[in-house]
Amino acid sequence: MSHHNVANGCKLVAVLLLCLGASAGDHRSGRADAAGQEEHAAHGSVGLEEVVVVIQSQRNSFHARRAGQRKTEILQQAAEVGQGVPVVLLLHELSHYEGDWSILPALPHLSATYGHLASWFFFIEEETSVTLPFLLQVLRRYQVQEEWFLGKRLHDNEASIIHHYAFSEDPSSFSFPAPAAGWALSTPLLQRLAERIQHEHLKSDFTIDLKHEIALYIWEEGNGPKLTEVPEFCTETRDNCATTFTTYLPNCGDPVSKTDVFVAVKTCQKFHSERVPVVKATWEKDAGLLEYYSDVTDASIPTISLGVPNTERGHCGKTFAILRRFLSKAVPKADWLLIADDDTLISLPRLRQLLRCYDPKEAVSLGERYGYSLLQNGYSYTTGGGGMVLSRAAVSRLVSSGCRCYSDDAPDDMVLGRCFTSLGVPITHSPLFHQARPYDYSETLENAVSFHKHWNIDPVAVYKQWLQDAHPRDEL
């Protein structure tokens, strides 16, 4: 039965009443449980063996370990439940291609390998807990022969720069899934998406906000399904949740020491009086080792000139000079380098807590991950405005590799990403870093590590509201 013409099947009076009892609007926005149960009385019940769980894992050792633990938990739970065993996949193990994190490049492989066996593909994050019996109850509400896109609904409250101001006339009209709550694709939809991906190019070369861009691709300008709201996909703990989620800020022990993090702030003369005072009024006090790098020396701040002329954009020359200085004897030796803009707002205590989870002897590039041309074998990068965190091992590999800027004003974050990709160093993503302002995001922002830009906001007030802890942990 066509996904768009389900009402045509409501011919008997009883079934008609059930259909009318569901939402009178677009049926894809959800159906009454009774209607779903009636449908599946004729179609049989989905078992766990028909579910493929894809954990959106990362190659970094900490994240790979956490995702592996989640996989073990799910399989152990399936054994206890006794309703079949799902296929549980770690996304980073599907292929050697780093761009699989953007999901779309991985769909043809998922379709070809598991499409003939599975009814549902369920995507979760490594910190998403799943209650399998409740998940089955949810999936059994929907006809597996149809195209379904299920998730917890997010939407923009106002037109957002990170979504290219899409749906600016009515931002709340378009929904996209909360990744931490999990989201599901029925096999017919996944197979059609996989076919599309192999025969068409994306409109944009950039992957910026994965959940929004996937929803746009699936919606296909109104030709595909909208997101169906599933109340049991949760980011909080309450009764009858099929999924729950706690935090993106794991507790791996005591924060790393202040002197384990060297902070490099990029500025220039025209922002010395405008932006640098904001850094000094907010997060500078939490830094153990910090230097300001500018195009001129200003003893009142103080700033250091690296001999690289200021550029209106890109700043690649300046960033590579910072990398070389970090490895030199001109600055104290530290495990981690944070490169931030002068209009980046950051919580250094939370960053230090997060960094305890990572091994500085491993090549780590950490921050908010973007992608460039990922369907055409492109590369990922840590976007600069939210702060780029590099382990000493990563900086050493990069500098010794001979990788260079093609010009001083080349985009430093993209050049670094391309270099790390060529070196086999994964770009590690944390949703706690943000390239834009708090008001540009629709999801929860608790425990955020960074925001970026002073445009149309009071940056000090934003820092106090979102980043300053009332009772920070003891400083080490």
HELIX and SHEET records of a PDB file:
HELIX    1   1 HIS A    3  GLY A    9  5                                   7    
HELIX    2   2 VAL A   13  GLY A   21  1                                   9    
HELIX    3   3 HIS A   27  SER A   29  5                                   3    
HELIX    4   4 ASP A   33  HIS A   43  1                                  11    
HELIX    5   5 LEU A   48  GLU A   50  5                                   3    
HELIX    6   6 SER A   61  VAL A   81  1                                  21    
HELIX    7   7 LEU A   91  GLU A   93  5                                   3    
HELIX    8   8 GLU A   98  SER A  102  5                                   5    
HELIX    9   9 LEU A  104  ALA A  106  5                                   3    
HELIX   10  10 LEU A  107  TYR A  114  1                                   8    
HELIX   11  11 LEU A  132  LEU A  139  1                                   8    
HELIX   12  12 ILE A  161  HIS A  163  5                                   3    
HELIX   13  13 PRO A  171  SER A  173  5                                   3    
HELIX   14  14 PRO A  179  ALA A  181  5                                   3    
HELIX   15  15 THR A  187  ILE A  197  1                                  11    
HELIX   16  16 LEU A  210  TRP A  219  1                                  10    
HELIX   17  17 GLU A  220  GLY A  222  5                                   3    
HELIX   18  18 LYS A  258  ASP A  260  5                                   3    
HELIX   19  19 GLN A  269  PHE A  271  5                                   3    
HELIX   20  20 VAL A  276  ALA A  281  1                                   6    
HELIX   21  21 GLU A  284  ASP A  286  5                                   3    
HELIX   22  22 CYS A  316  LEU A  327  1                                  12    
HELIX   23  23 LEU A  348  LEU A  355  1                                   8    
HELIX   24  24 LEU A  374  GLN A  376  5                                   3    
HELIX   25  25 GLY A  384  GLY A  386  5                                   3    
HELIX   26  26 ARG A  392  SER A  401  1                                  10    
HELIX   27  27 ASP A  412  LEU A  423  1                                  12    
HELIX   28  28 PRO A  438  ASP A  440  5                                   3    
HELIX   29  29 PRO A  459  TRP A  466  1                                   8    
SHEET    1   A 6 VAL A  87  LEU A  90  0                                        
SHEET    2   A 6 VAL A  51  ILE A  55  1                                        
SHEET    3   A 6 TRP A 120  ILE A 124  1                                        
SHEET    4   A 6 TRP A 183  SER A 186 -1                                        
SHEET    5   A 6 PHE A 149  GLY A 151 -1                                        
SHEET    6   A 6 THR A 228  GLU A 229  1                                        
SHEET    1   B 2 THR A 128  VAL A 130  0                                        
SHEET    2   B 2 THR A 243  PHE A 245 -1                                        
SHEET    1   C 2 ARG A 153  LEU A 154  0                                        
SHEET    2   C 2 PHE A 176  PRO A 177 -1                                        
SHEET    1   D 3 PHE A 206  THR A 207  0                                        
SHEET    2   D 3 ARG A 369  TYR A 372 -1                                        
SHEET    3   D 3 TYR A 379  THR A 382 -1                                        
SHEET    1   E 7 THR A 303  SER A 305  0                                        
SHEET    2   E 7 LEU A 289  SER A 294  1                                        
SHEET    3   E 7 VAL A 261  LYS A 266  1                                        
SHEET    4   E 7 TRP A 336  ASP A 341  1                                        
SHEET    5   E 7 MET A 388  SER A 391 -1                                        
SHEET    6   E 7 SER A 365  GLY A 367 -1                                        
SHEET    7   E 7 ILE A 427  HIS A 429  1                                        
SHEET    1   F 2 THR A 344  ILE A 346  0                                        
SHEET    2   F 2 SER A 450  HIS A 452 -1                                        
END                                                                             
